[in-house]
């Protein structure tokens, strides 16, 4: 929607932070502060018809008057498929009887056979005051071929005054033929001698459930039901700590990222938004990542949302049961659980503020990233500790995950055959032999896919340790068979010693990014105390934490209280370009400080200050993006689920530690 008082001004690019998020647990849309919509449809299953729920927008003038220009310009298949646009009589809307005759009530129908998708735009005009007439709405064709559109949109000029409102509904219309009786009119009601409202009720029974007669009452009921649903849902939260508003906002964002039919949690509803304006780090995060599993589950459990936690775990378990023939898992899956998410570049699109290339799909889905098994086992362990008990058949599926990749790395067959978990067995095969190097595509840190290097990355090693450790804990907690228990303990301890010896820079006194790059600092290692690899008071970890807290000019990674992942000028990750500070690492830093604050109150105070400063970078709705620039501008995909789950975790543990430290003895 555009304010037409200054029509000559081009709106330009809207800042990423100036967007809110709406959704219905099937799809989601971003709404900007100027009223425009961005609907990044999730990649659909090959077996499923593309899905678009009702997108309802209402404009109402409370006082005075306002001219508005409304435009609707769908771009099918990322503006690659042509479509036709027809303005036609709308017989699915209940109309009030006007005092004087007026033009027919029309709707716009957008159809793209190539994209296998049809949309229609309907509206209801109304007046909330007795002495004010309903506004007139006329739809007109809008030609945007000069801007790359493959078919017309529609526009309407509205002159609204106090008490007038128009509600627009964009949807996928049902592909059915309706009988004449399913289209009620005032004339028919008069001929039959019954009230128009009664005729509408009868006609609605002849229509599909998803295609009721559009009425003012229906729209009001939908609004009331929507508000009631979300208020009731957030009311179930058991969180009682500080910063409750920020935590609740993050919980709502996380809920909106859930695809309810499968339980999947999408990393972000958007794609190819830049990590640096004008840069090339523009990725598609519309998938569910194994790397996010343990933190997502932890956030849901800590807030008391066990239904969502159990549904998400079932999605994870289903991926385990449907693992690849070689027994491995993908690092991500589509929201339908599919294993293919091919990456391609859309050269015809300009990108946000000219940031190219625009990518859809993600080539990292085929990367070998061994740390995901640590996150997987941590997720399974948490589910057993707080959620639904693990069934035997699912346990067998987890146990039987095998690693045949050892043949590619020249590994000999190890004797760890009867194990707590074959996922962990696979990791041990990668951990113990000195011949193994990090895989091409192995993770350098959360949120980064390395595309050209072979290294023993410390973060991946830590998460491998987590996999073995959680396997041992799970066996102990559930008394599951573990014939080689002593060997598992030995393997876990050996890996711990290896990390301490080979990832530690004794001169600069910090844990390095990899065994080979001891000069490179990596804030992903702030996860160490969060996964109980080290205590938060361990001198080596504290020294690493203090180094990260220094400014980049002094060899650290922190700028204005925000933390970079690593210094891109010192390490080549095969991607190129620059990036902003990483919200995830900032929040990990805050939580690490909070945990260390149990032994040093100054660190707890610093954690509180950093957290409250970070909250100032969330937008007007408490939503977070992936990154933040030096100037405070939101960067990367929005809304970023991992940022919100780590915000919840940081707030929970910061509140817990404050209460613990200040508790009177």
C-alpha positions in Angstrom: 0.0 0.0 0.0 1.3 3.4 -0.9 0.6 6.9 0.4 -0.3 8.8 -2.7 0.4 12.2 -1.3 3.9 11.9 -2.7 3.5 9.5 -5.6 6.6 10.7 -7.4 8.9 9.3 -4.7 10.3 5.8 -5.3 10.0 3.7 -2.2 13.3 2.0 -2.8 14.5 -0.8 -0.6 12.9 -1.2 2.8 15.4 -2.0 5.7 15.2 -5.6 6.8 14.5 -4.5 10.3 11.3 -2.7 9.2 9.4 -6.0 8.7 7.1 -8.1 10.9 6.2 -11.7 10.4 2.8 -13.4 10.1 2.0 -17.0 9.4 -0.4 -19.9 10.0 2.0 -22.8 10.6 1.9 -23.7 6.9 3.5 -20.6 5.3 4.7 -17.2 6.4 4.8 -13.6 5.1 6.9 -10.6 6.0 5.0 -7.3 6.3 6.8 -4.0 6.1 6.1 -0.9 8.0 4.7 0.7 4.9 2.2 -2.1 4.5 3.9 -4.1 1.7 4.0 -7.9 1.8 6.7 -10.3 0.9 5.6 -13.9 0.7 8.5 -16.3 0.3 6.7 -19.6 -0.4 8.4 -22.6 1.1 9.7 -25.1 -1.4 6.9 -27.6 -2.0 7.0 -31.3 -2.0 6.9 -32.9 -5.4 3.9 -34.8 -4.2 2.0 -31.8 -2.8 0.2 -29.0 -4.5 1.7 -25.6 -3.8 0.2 -24.1 -0.7 -0.9 -20.6 -0.1 -3.1 -19.7 2.8 -5.4 -16.7 3.0 -3.4 -13.6 3.2 -5.7 -10.9 4.7 -4.9 -7.2 4.8 -7.3 -4.6 6.2 -7.0 -0.9 5.9 -9.3 1.3 8.0 -9.4 5.0 8.6 -10.0 5.9 12.3 -10.0 9.6 12.0 -9.8 12.1 9.1 -9.3 10.9 5.6 -6.5 9.3 3.6 -5.8 8.6 -0.1 -4.2 5.2 -0.6 -2.9 3.2 -3.6 -3.1 -0.5 -3.3 -1.1 -2.8 -5.6 -1.0 -6.5 -5.9 1.6 -7.9 -8.3 2.4 -11.6 -7.8 5.6 -12.9 -9.3 5.2 -16.7 -10.0 8.1 -19.1 -9.6 10.5 -16.3 -8.6 9.4 -14.1 -11.5 10.3 -16.8 -14.0 6.9 -18.1 -15.0 4.4 -16.0 -17.0 0.8 -15.5 -15.8 -2.4 -14.0 -16.9 -4.6 -11.6 -15.0 -8.3 -11.3 -15.3 -10.7 -8.9 -13.5 -14.1 -10.7 -13.2 -17.3 -10.7 -11.4 -16.9 -12.0 -7.8 -19.8 -14.2 -6.8 -18.1 -15.5 -3.6 -18.6 -12.3 -1.6 -21.7 -11.3 0.4 -22.7 -7.8 -0.5 -24.7 -5.3 1.4 -27.7 -3.8 -0.4 -26.6 -0.3 -1.5 -28.9 2.7 -1.3 -28.2 3.4 -4.9 -27.0 1.1 -7.8 -23.3 0.7 -8.2 -20.8 -1.1 -10.4 -20.4 -4.9 -10.1 -18.2 -6.3 -7.4 -15.1 -7.7 -9.1 -12.1 -9.8 -8.1 -8.7 -10.3 -9.8 -7.7 -13.8 -10.9 -4.0 -14.6 -11.4 -3.2 -17.8 -13.2 0.1 -19.4 -14.1 -0.2 -22.9 -15.6 3.6 -23.2 -15.8 3.9 -22.6 -12.0 0.9 -24.8 -11.3 -0.6 -22.0 -9.2 -3.7 -19.8 -9.3 -4.4 -16.9 -6.9 -7.4 -14.6 -6.6 -7.7 -11.2 -4.9 -11.0 -10.5 -3.3 -12.2 -7.7 -1.0 -14.9 -6.6 1.4 -15.7 -2.9 1.7 -17.6 -1.7 4.8 -18.5 1.2 7.0 -18.4 1.1 10.7 -20.5 4.3 11.1 -24.2 4.6 10.3 -24.0 7.8 8.4 -20.9 6.9 6.3 -21.3 5.0 3.0 -19.1 2.0 2.1 -16.1 3.0 0.1 -15.9 2.3 -3.6 -13.2 0.0 -4.8 -12.3 -0.5 -8.5 -9.6 -2.9 -9.6 -7.4 -1.9 -12.6 -4.7 -3.8 -14.4 -1.1 -2.9 -13.5 1.6 -3.5 -16.1 5.1 -4.0 -14.8 6.9 -5.7 -17.6 9.5 -3.0 -17.6 10.4 -4.2 -14.0 10.7 -7.8 -15.0 7.2 -9.1 -14.2 5.8 -11.8 -16.4 2.2 -10.7 -16.2 0.0 -7.9 -15.0 -0.8 -7.1 -11.4 -3.7 -5.0 -10.2 -4.1 -1.6 -8.5 -6.8 0.4 -6.9 -7.0 4.0 -5.7 -8.9 4.4 -2.4 -10.2 7.6 -0.9 -11.0 6.6 2.6 -12.5 8.7 5.4 -13.4 8.1 9.0 -15.4 4.9 9.5 -14.5 3.3 6.2 -12.6 0.1 5.8 -11.5 -2.3 3.1 -10.3 -5.8 3.7 -8.4 -7.6 0.9 -8.0 -11.4 0.8 -5.3 -13.1 -1.4 -5.7 -16.9 -1.6 -5.5 -20.0 -3.7 -9.1 -20.5 -4.9 -10.5 -24.1 -5.0 -10.6 -25.7 -8.4 -14.2 -26.9 -8.3 -17.3 -26.2 -10.2 -20.0 -24.8 -8.0 -23.8 -25.0 -8.6 -25.7 -21.7 -9.2 -27.3 -22.0 -5.7 -23.8 -21.6 -4.2 -23.8 -18.0 -5.4 -26.4 -16.1 -3.3 -27.7 -12.7 -4.4 -30.1 -10.2 -2.9 -32.4 -10.8 -5.9 -32.5 -14.5 -5.2 -33.3 -13.9 -1.5 -36.1 -11.5 -2.5 -37.5 -14.0 -4.9 -37.5 -16.8 -2.3 -38.8 -14.6 0.4 -36.1 -15.3 2.9 -33.4 -13.1 4.6 -30.2 -12.7 2.6 -28.2 -13.8 5.7 -30.1 -17.1 5.7 -29.5 -17.6 2.0 -25.8 -17.1 2.6 -25.7 -19.7 5.3 -27.5 -22.2 3.1 -25.2 -21.4 0.1 -22.1 -21.9 2.2 -23.0 -25.5 2.8 -22.8 -26.1 -0.9 -19.2 -24.8 -1.1 -15.9 -26.5 0.0 -14.9 -25.9 3.6 -12.0 -23.7 2.4 -14.2 -21.6 0.2 -17.0 -20.0 2.4 -18.9 -17.0 1.3 -16.8 -14.0 2.2 -18.7 -11.9 4.7 -17.9 -9.1 7.2 -18.9 -11.4 10.0 -16.5 -14.2 8.7 -13.6 -11.8 8.6 -14.3 -10.5 12.1 -14.5 -14.1 13.4 -11.3 -15.0 11.7 -9.5 -12.0 13.4 -11.0 -12.9 16.8 -10.0 -16.6 16.4 -6.5 -15.6 15.3 -6.0 -13.3 18.3 -7.4 -15.9 20.7 -5.2 -18.7 19.3 -1.9 -16.8 19.7 -2.8 -15.3 23.1 -3.7 -18.8 24.4 -0.6 -20.3 22.9 1.9 -17.8 24.5 -0.1 -18.0 27.7 1.1 -21.6 28.0 4.7 -20.5 28.4 6.1 -21.5 31.8 8.9 -18.9 31.6 9.1 -16.7 34.8 12.5 -15.1 34.4 13.6 -11.6 33.4 13.1 -10.0 29.9 9.8 -11.9 29.6 8.6 -9.7 26.7 11.7 -10.4 24.6 11.5 -14.1 25.4 7.8 -14.2 24.5 8.5 -12.4 21.2 11.2 -14.9 20.4 8.8 -17.8 21.3 6.2 -16.4 18.9 8.8 -16.1 16.2 9.9 -19.7 16.7 6.3 -20.9 16.6 5.8 -19.1 13.3 8.8 -21.0 11.9 7.2 -24.4 12.6 5.7 -26.3 9.6 2.9 -28.0 11.6 2.2 -31.0 9.2 5.7 -32.4 9.8 6.9 -30.7 12.9 9.9 -29.2 11.1 11.3 -25.9 12.2 12.6 -23.8 9.3 15.8 -21.9 9.9 14.4 -18.8 8.3 11.4 -18.0 6.1 13.4 -15.9 3.7 16.2 -16.5 1.2 19.2 -14.7 -0.2 19.1 -11.6 2.1 22.7 -10.4 2.3 25.1 -10.8 5.2 26.8 -7.7 3.9 25.2 -5.1 1.7 26.6 -5.6 -1.8 28.3 -8.9 -0.8 28.0 -12.4 -2.1 27.1 -14.2 1.1 23.4 -14.6 0.3 22.0 -18.0 1.3 18.6 -19.8 1.3 17.7 -20.9 4.8 14.2 -22.2 4.1 15.1 -25.6 5.4 15.3 -27.5 8.7 18.9 -27.9 9.8 20.1 -30.7 12.1 22.6 -28.2 13.5 19.8 -26.3 15.1 18.1 -29.3 16.6 19.4 -29.4 20.2 19.1 -25.6 20.8 15.6 -25.5 19.3 14.5 -28.4 21.4 16.1 -26.8 24.5 14.3 -23.5 23.9 10.9 -25.2 23.4 11.4 -27.4 26.5 12.5 -24.5 28.7 9.4 -22.6 27.8 7.1 -25.5 28.5 6.0 -26.1 24.8 6.2 -29.9 25.0 3.8 -30.5 22.1 6.0 -28.6 19.7 9.1 -30.2 21.2 7.7 -33.7 20.7 6.5 -33.0 17.2 10.0 -31.6 16.3 11.7 -34.7 17.7 9.4 -36.9 15.7 10.5 -35.0 12.6 14.2 -35.6 13.6 13.5 -39.3 14.3 11.8 -39.8 11.0 14.9 -38.4 9.3 17.0 -40.9 11.2 14.7 -43.7 10.1 14.9 -42.5 6.5 18.7 -42.1 6.5 20.9 -42.4 3.4 21.9 -45.9 2.2 25.3 -45.4 3.7 23.8 -44.7 7.0 24.5 -40.9 7.0 22.3 -38.0 7.5 22.0 -34.8 5.5 22.9 -31.6 7.3 19.5 -30.1 6.4 16.1 -31.3 5.1 13.2 -29.5 3.4 10.2 -28.9 5.6 8.6 -32.0 4.0 11.7 -34.1 5.0 13.1 -34.3 1.5 16.8 -34.7 0.9 17.2 -32.5 -2.2 17.4 -28.8 -2.1 19.4 -27.9 -5.3 21.1 -24.5 -5.3 20.7 -22.2 -8.2 21.3 -18.5 -8.9 18.5 -16.3 -10.2 20.5 -13.9 -12.4 17.4 -12.0 -13.4 16.8 -10.7 -9.9 18.7 -7.7 -8.4 18.9 -8.8 -4.8 18.4 -6.7 -1.7 20.1 -3.3 -2.4 21.9 -4.9 -5.4 23.4 -7.8 -3.4 24.0 -10.5 -5.9 23.8 -13.4 -6.6 20.3 -14.2 -5.5 20.3 -17.9 -4.6 17.5 -20.4 -4.0 18.2 -23.8 -2.6 21.4 -24.6 -0.7 24.3 -26.6 -2.1 25.5 -27.3 1.5 22.9 -30.0 1.8 25.4 -32.5 0.4 28.3 -31.3 2.5 30.0 -33.7 5.0 29.7 -31.8 8.3 30.5 -34.2 11.1 29.4 -31.8 13.9 25.8 -32.5 13.1 26.0 -35.8 14.9 26.9 -34.0 18.1 23.9 -31.8 17.7 21.8 -34.8 16.9 22.9 -36.8 19.9 22.5 -33.8 22.2 19.0 -33.3 20.8 18.1 -37.0 21.5 19.6 -36.8 24.9 17.6 -33.7 25.8 14.4 -35.3 24.5 15.0 -38.2 26.8 15.7 -36.0 29.7 12.7 -33.7 29.4 10.4 -35.0 26.6 8.7 -38.1 25.3 10.6 -41.4 26.1 12.4 -43.0 23.2 10.8 -46.1 21.7 12.9 -49.3 21.0 12.4 -49.2 17.3 13.6 -45.6 17.0 16.5 -46.5 19.2 17.5 -49.3 16.9 17.4 -46.9 14.0 19.7 -44.5 15.8 22.0 -47.3 16.8 22.2 -48.7 13.3 23.4 -45.5 11.7 26.6 -46.5 10.0 29.6 -44.7 8.5 30.9 -46.1 5.3 32.8 -42.9 4.6 35.7 -44.4 6.4 36.6 -46.1 3.2 37.1 -42.7 1.6 39.5 -41.7 4.3 41.6 -44.9 4.4 40.4 -45.9 7.9 40.7 -49.4 9.1 37.7 -51.1 10.7 37.5 -50.4 14.4 36.2 -52.8 17.0 33.6 -50.4 18.3 30.7 -52.4 16.8 28.2 -52.8 19.7 27.7 -49.3 20.8 25.5 -46.9 22.5 24.8 -45.3 19.2 26.2 -46.0 15.7 26.0 -42.3 15.1 28.6 -42.0 17.8 30.5 -45.0 16.5 30.8 -43.2 13.2 32.3 -40.2 14.9 34.8 -42.3 16.8 36.0 -43.6 13.4 36.7 -40.0 12.5 38.2 -39.0 15.8 40.7 -41.6 16.7 42.8 -42.2 13.5 45.4 -39.5 13.0 45.1 -39.8 9.2 41.7 -38.1 9.2 41.5 -34.4 8.2 38.4 -32.2 8.2 36.2 -32.7 5.2 35.6 -30.3 2.4 32.4 -28.5 3.5 32.9 -29.4 7.1 31.6 -26.6 9.4 33.8 -23.9 10.5 31.3 -22.6 12.9 27.5 -22.5 13.3 26.0 -20.8 10.3 29.0 -21.2 7.9 29.6 -23.8 5.2 33.2 -23.9 4.3 33.6 -24.8 0.7 37.3 -25.1 -0.1 39.3 -26.3 2.9 40.5 -29.4 4.7 41.1 -28.8 8.4 40.6 -30.3 11.8 38.1 -27.7 12.9 37.9 -27.3 16.6 34.2 -26.7 16.7 33.5 -30.0 14.9 35.8 -31.8 17.2 34.0 -30.4 20.2 30.7 -31.5 18.8 32.1 -35.0 18.0 33.0 -35.2 21.7 29.4 -34.2 22.5 28.1 -37.0 20.4 30.1 -39.6 22.4 29.4 -38.0 25.7 25.6 -37.8 25.1 25.7 -41.4 23.9 27.2 -42.5 27.2 24.8 -40.4 29.2 21.8 -41.7 27.3 23.0 -45.3 27.9 23.4 -44.6 31.6 20.0 -42.8 31.9 18.0 -45.3 30.1 20.1 -48.5 30.9 20.4 -49.2 27.2 22.8 -51.9 26.0 26.5 -50.7 25.9 28.8 -53.7 25.8 31.9 -51.5 25.0 31.2 -49.0 27.7 34.8 -48.7 28.9 36.0 -48.2 25.3 33.5 -45.4 24.9 34.8 -43.7 28.0 38.4 -44.1 26.7 37.5 -42.6 23.3 35.7 -39.6 24.8 38.7 -38.9 27.1 41.2 -39.3 24.3 39.3 -36.8 22.1 39.2 -34.3 25.0 42.9 -34.6 25.5 43.5 -34.2 21.8 41.5 -31.0 21.6 43.2 -29.6 24.6 46.6 -30.3 23.1 46.1 -29.6 19.4 43.5 -26.7 19.4 45.2 -24.7 22.2 47.5 -21.8 21.3 49.9 -21.7 24.2 51.4 -18.4 23.2 48.3 -16.3 22.8 46.3 -18.5 25.2 43.1 -19.2 23.3 41.4 -22.1 21.6 42.0 -21.8 17.8 39.7 -22.3 14.9 41.5 -25.5 13.8 44.5 -27.6 14.6 46.2 -26.2 11.6 45.3 -22.5 12.1 46.4 -21.8 15.7 46.5 -18.0 15.0 42.8 -17.8 14.0 40.2 -17.0 16.7 36.7 -18.4 16.3 33.7 -17.3 18.4 31.9 -20.5 17.6 34.0 -22.1 20.4 32.0 -20.1 22.9 29.7 -23.1 22.8 32.2 -25.1 25.0 30.6 -24.5 28.4 27.1 -24.5 26.9 27.5 -28.1 25.8 29.5 -29.0 29.0 32.7 -29.6 27.2 34.4 -27.3 29.7 33.4 -25.5 32.8 32.7 -21.8 32.4 35.5 -21.2 35.0 38.1 -23.2 33.2 41.2 -20.9 32.8 41.7 -21.9 29.2 38.1 -21.1 28.3 38.1 -17.9 30.2 41.3 -16.8 28.4 39.6 -17.6 25.1 36.5 -15.7 26.2 38.5 -12.6 27.2 40.4 -12.6 23.9 37.1 -12.8 21.9 35.8 -9.8 23.9 38.6 -7.6 22.7 38.0 -5.4 19.7 39.1 -6.5 16.2 41.9 -3.9 16.3 43.3 -5.6 19.4 43.0 -9.1 18.0 39.5 -9.9 19.3 36.1 -10.3 17.7 33.8 -7.9 19.5 32.7 -4.5 18.3 30.2 -2.4 20.2 29.1 -5.4 22.2 28.4 -7.5 19.1 30.6 -10.5 18.2 31.9 -11.6 14.8 32.3 -15.2 14.0 35.9 -14.9 12.9 38.0 -12.4 11.1 37.3 -12.9 7.4 40.4 -11.0 6.5 42.6 -13.7 8.2 41.0 -16.9 6.9 39.7 -18.0 3.5 36.4 -20.0 3.8 35.9 -20.3 0.1 33.0 -17.9 0.0 34.5 -14.5 -0.2 33.0 -11.1 0.7 32.5 -9.6 4.1 29.9 -10.1 6.8 28.4 -8.4 9.8 28.5 -9.4 13.5 26.8 -12.7 14.1 23.8 -12.5 16.5 24.2 -16.2 17.4 27.8 -15.8 18.6 26.9 -12.6 20.5 24.2 -14.5 22.4 26.6 -17.4 23.0 29.1 -14.9 24.4 26.4 -13.5 26.7 25.4 -17.0 28.0 29.1 -18.0 28.5 29.6 -14.8 30.5 26.5 -15.5 32.5 27.7 -19.0 33.4 31.1 -17.7 34.3 29.4 -15.1 36.4 28.6 -17.7 39.0 32.2 -17.4 40.0 32.9 -13.8 38.9 30.1 -11.3 39.5 31.8 -8.8 37.2 31.3 -11.2 34.3 27.6 -11.6 35.2 27.2 -7.8 35.2 28.9 -7.6 31.8 26.5 -10.3 30.5 23.5 -8.4 31.7 24.8 -5.2 30.0 25.6 -7.0 26.7 22.2 -8.6 26.7 20.3 -5.4 27.3 22.3 -3.7 24.6 21.6 -6.6 22.2 17.9 -6.2 22.7 18.1 -2.7 21.4 19.1 -4.1 18.0 15.9 -6.1 17.8 13.2 -4.4 15.7 10.0 -2.8 16.8 8.4 -6.2 17.1 11.3 -7.8 19.0 12.4 -9.8 15.9 16.0 -10.6 15.0 17.9 -11.1 11.8 21.0 -13.3 11.4 23.6 -10.5 11.6 24.1 -6.9 12.5 26.4 -4.4 10.7 28.8 -2.1 12.5 26.3 0.7 11.9 23.5 -1.3 13.6 21.8 -2.3 10.4 20.0 -5.7 10.3 21.7 -8.1 7.9 21.1 -11.7 6.7 18.0 -13.7 6.5 15.0 -12.6 8.6 13.5 -13.8 10.8 16.4 -16.0 11.9 15.2 -18.9 14.1 18.6 -19.8 15.5 19.0 -16.2 16.8 15.7 -16.5 18.6 16.4 -19.9 20.2 19.7 -18.7 21.5 18.1 -15.5 22.8 15.7 -17.7 24.8 18.6 -19.8 26.1 20.6 -16.7 27.0 17.7 -15.1 28.8 16.8 -18.3 30.7 20.4 -18.9 31.9 21.1 -15.3 32.6 18.0 -15.0 34.8 18.8 -18.3 36.5 22.4 -17.2 37.3 21.3 -13.8 38.6 18.9 -15.5 40.9 21.5 -18.0 42.0 24.2 -15.4 42.7 21.9 -13.0 44.5 20.1 -15.7 46.5 20.6 -15.1 50.3 22.4 -17.8 52.2 
